[in-house]
Every structure is written in C-alpha cells, then in structure tokens.
Amino acid sequence: MSEVFDEIGRALLILGAPGSGKTISMLELTRDLIDRAAEDHRQPVPVVFNLSTWTDHGTLLEWMVEELKARYFVPAQKGRAWLQSNRLILLLDGLDEVRAESRAACVEAINGFVQDVGVPGVAVCSRLDDYLALPVRLTLRGAVRLQPLTTSQVRQYVSRAGPELDGLRIALQSDSQLQTLAETPLMLSVMSLAYGGLSAVAPPTGISSPDERRKHLFATYVDRMFARHGSRAVPYRRERVVHWLTWLAGQLQRHGESMFLVERLQPDWLATRSERWVYTTGSRLVGGAALGLVLGLILALTLSLIEGAVGGLRGQARDFGNRLTVGLVFGLINGLVIGLIDAWRFERPSQMKRMAKRRTIGQAVADISWYVLPLVVVGWQLVSRLGQLNDAATGLVFGVLVALLFGLFFDLHNTGRGFGGDIRTVEALGWSWREARRSCGRGLVAGLSLGLLLGLLGALQEKHSVVELVFVLLVGLIGCVLGCLVGGIFGGLRSTIVPAKAAPNQGIRLSIGNALVAGLVIGLAMGTITCGVSSIFLGPAHGLAAGIVAGLFFGLLAGLRDGGLDVIQHYTLRLLLVARGYAPLRYPRFLNYGTRLIFLQKAGGGYLFVHRLLLDHFVDQK
C-alpha cells in the first residue's frame, strides 16, 4: 500500500466492502510511513484519525487539534502549528462511520482543508457503497478498491490450518453462501473461530440470503465463544451478557463512537426523559446532602466553639447532632430543588446550543437567578421553621445566604453542561495565573456583598446604631479580603484530562484523588489565611475558630468542586444503569470478560468491539 500511496501522489482513497481489510491496509501504510520518519527526521509524521467522532459543528482543523490532544498527548497549540506547517500525514479512517447526515459535510471539510492548508500526504478509508451514495466526492489523486479474496486464497488459508478447519473446508466446497462470505478476510477469520475443531458444518435451514447467512454465522460465533469457556468460567448468565453488549453496541452506534470508556458515560445514554430526570434530581440530591452536611458541621463547630463547655458533654453531643441534622435536611431539600431546576434546564433546546459558548454577564445573572430565587423562598421557610424564628427579617437574610451559597456553587459547577456533558472528570490539576487574576476581581465583589450581608445579619441582633455600622463595615472588609483570596485560588486551580487511559475507569479514580488533594491544599491555605486575618480584627481566640471553620468549609467546597460532585454524578448514573438493567454493577470486570470472549478488545483503559460488523450484529439483537 505504501508503494501505491507514493505512485498516486500521496493523496489516496481506500475503498472496500465491510470486513475487506481497509483499516488493516491503512495501518500497514502507517507502519511503513513511521519507519521512514524514524530514519529521516525531515519526513512528515503519519497520524491516524478515526472520523467516527467528527461532527459538522466546527472546522476539520479544530477537530484534528482536539483529537491530537485527546489521543496523542499533543498540546493544542503545538498540534495546530504542526497541522498548519504541513508536518503531519493525515490518515483518516472510517468515513462511513460518520453520521449519515454529516458525511457530505465531512467530505467537503476534508477537501477544503487539503486545498487551503495543503498536506504532505492524506489517505481516507470508507466502505464502497457508503461512499458511492454521497452527493460529493473527495478531491484526491486516486483511489484503490480492495478486491474480495479469491477461491484459491481461501482454500490456501484453510489448508494451512490443518485438521482444525477440516469441517470448514468441507463446507466451503458445497455451500455457495459460505463461499461468498469467505471472500472477506474478517468473515473468514470469524468462520475459523466459529467452526474451528468441528468435523462437519451443517448448512442452516430456512436461510436464503447472504445477509441472513452472515447473521447466522455471527450467532454461531457468539455461541462458540461462550461454549469454549465452559460453565465454570462464566461469571454472568449468557442472557445478561448479550443484553448488556446489545445495549452498549446500540449506544456506541447512536453516539458515533468506536471506543467505550467507563468514565465517559453521560446521562444522555439513558433511554427516556423520566430516567434522565431521576438521574439529575438524584445526583443533585446527593451533592446537596454533601454540601448540607458541610454547612451543618460548620454550624455545629462554630456554635460549639462559641458556647464552650456549657451544657455538659451529653448536651453538647446532642446539640452537635441536631445541627448536623439541620444541615442535612437543608442540603437534601435544596439539592432536590436544584435537581428539578437542572433537569428542566437541560431539556431546553437553547441549553444545548449554549453548552460550548462563553456566557455573557446577562446570561450568567439569569442562570444564577434560576437557582437563587426559588432557593430564597425554600431557605427562608426552612430557616424559619427549623430554627423556630419569629423574626421574618432574620429568616429572610439566612434564606438569602443559603440560596446564594447553593445557587452560586451549582451554577458555577453546571456552567456549559447538559445531558451530553454533565460529568467531567478531574484527572489532573494545574494552575493558571491569568485565570487567578481574573477571578480575584469577581471574588472581591462577591466577598464584599456576602460580607455586608453577614454584617447586616449580625447588626440586626445589636441595639446601638454605632456598633451596627462598625460591625457591618468590619465584616464587609473581611469579606472583601477573603472573597479576593477565594476567587483567586479557586479560579487559578484548573482541571485537565489525561488523554491516554491505562486502566478502566481511571478518570474517576484520578478525580477522587484530585478532589482529596484540592480539598486538603485549599482547606489548609484558606484556614491559615482566615485565621491570620480574623485574629487581627477579632482576636486570637475567635481568629482560631474562624480559621478552623473556614478551612473545613473551603476545603470541603474545593473537594466537591474539583472532582467530588462529578464522582457523585458518575456513580449515581452507574447505579441507575444497573437498576434499569442496562449495565452490570462491576462494569470493568464485565468488559474484561467480554475481551476473553473475543467480543471486545482492550485499548488502554478503553474497549472496542473487535469489528464494526460484530457491533452491528449485537445492535440487531434488539
């Protein structure tokens, strides 16, 4: 293939029937081009791109930059420079795997990129029938079509296997449909696995077309793969395995994906609207409960430090538990409200259009209002009833504070999210001074607002106007300092994705570790800073108490923000998939079992069906 590639001007289209070896031919070409680049550093480097992930929402250049970043560890800036300076040979596999409505646009994007930017080489693979059905053509220098295997080639392959394929050899001599299927390398390989070791292969009855015979062959292949492992080695019932693989194949086909990673599961894989609503409300309920427990813990510790040893150990323990309960109830109810709001927002068509765009100030205020306004009413009533407050103003201020906390936190967490991208793993942590500086200003304004609100709340309990004014200003000043620090630290801490996964669900495990690291680092930093600042204004004793409370609060908040909530959402989705029968509880264990059955193949931390035809076979089982 490398000789043909050179002769035809390094702009080649590879066509063939399903299973004819198009991808294998491209990979052989890749191997030869890699050898050339290794011997001569002036040669361009070949890069294989799988077109199944391409969509017509952006340019081909931007898509390739993202693919280089996600699959080959190449930073976006460097990848763009390499592509624009003609340093890479583009090997584009699976044009037929692009969604049908987007294939013509994909062809035009390839033509436009080759014409505008120029490339030192390009090759594209596609199924012949799917390519001929397109209204446009690739403007490449030439094309090759992979021919079917000849009868002598098939006979030679079978004879080399010896007695193991005697049954297949005899069947091929008399079964014309089997002879037709054996013309493609993939189907011949499947036959070898399905009929290997059999002394005779009886032709199926009632089958009159090649498509029906292909389905029967894959069904036989599935039967033999289960049988070869025996009953003792099967950890799952066969019916469940087929059902789970059928669901997985259908989802991969629907989303235009070839590789499955457990950590990339998203709620849009759920079948019905009610399932998506259950996921959204359930995940926010658990996240809200976690945040509410944080608030309850802070409330309990703060009041315990202020009250000292009053009431005895038993009384303090009872009060501590009551305050934790109040925080938990707050979190559960607020989480439920937020879950319902999110589920409704994610269903709106406008949300999907805005997912990848930066929000304007007006949109940000509107988004926050969707959370804050309902939560103000809920928080006001909860504070008044749980706290048994007769003072409506105090209850309203408390309600506003709780609403702002939950609303701002979940709004920042959910920015640009929807059912197709609600779970974002935090696989690595980095730092950006630019984002830190930008966030300092926003934190300053937010800290001043919250500080003045807290000061006003405290002033409502005082009797002298001068004390009220001093107290409000003092708390507002502290809020400014802390808001600036919080904005800078939280804004500067950036999460990134590890492109290549070495183990199943590695992204979620990394997210758990980074949530703990972020919580510990930010908790210690904010606790120390708050202790120092508060000690200047409030004295050492109160400063220490404020430092402990701030450390716990911001540490746990950072842990939830930098991976914790996404982990909660991931496992909420996993449990829902298990409850609905779509997936097993221990997904990696099942996927590894699928590789032993030779239905799937493992690639790092991801899994692929051994061929698209097998994926199509499982999809047909629905």
Secondary structure, 3 states (H helix, E strand, C coil): CHHHHHHCCCEEEEEECCCCCHHHHHHHHHHHHHHHHHHCCCCCEEEEEEHHHCCCCCCHHHHHHHHHHHHHCCCHHHHHHHHHCCCEEEEEECHHHCCHHHHHHHHHHHHHHHHHCCCCCEEEEEEHHHHHCCCCCCCCCEEEECCCCCHHHHHHHHHHCHHHHHHHHHHHHHCHHHHHHCCCHHHHHHHHHHHCCCCCCCCCCCCCCHHHHHHHHHHHHHHHHHHHHCCCCCCCCHHHHHHHHHHHHHHHHHCCCCCECHHHCCHHHCCCHHHHHHHHHHHHHHHHHHHHHHHHHHHHHHHHHHHCCCCHHHHHHHHHHHHHHHHHHHHHHHHHHHHHHHHHHHHCHHHHHHCCCCCCHHHHHHHHHHHHHHHHHHHHHHHHHHCCCCCHHHHHHHHHHHHHHHHHHHHHHHCCCCCCCCCCCCCEEEECHHHHHHHHHHHHHHHHHHHHHHHHHHHCCCCCHHHHHHHHHHHHHHHHHHHHHHHHHHHHEEEECCCCCCCCCHHHHHHHHHHHHHHHHHHHHHHHHHHHHHHHHHCHHHHHHHHHHHHHHHHHHHHHHHHHHHHHHHHHHHHHHHHCCCCCCCHHHHHHHHHHCCCEEEECCEEEECCHHHHHHHHCCC
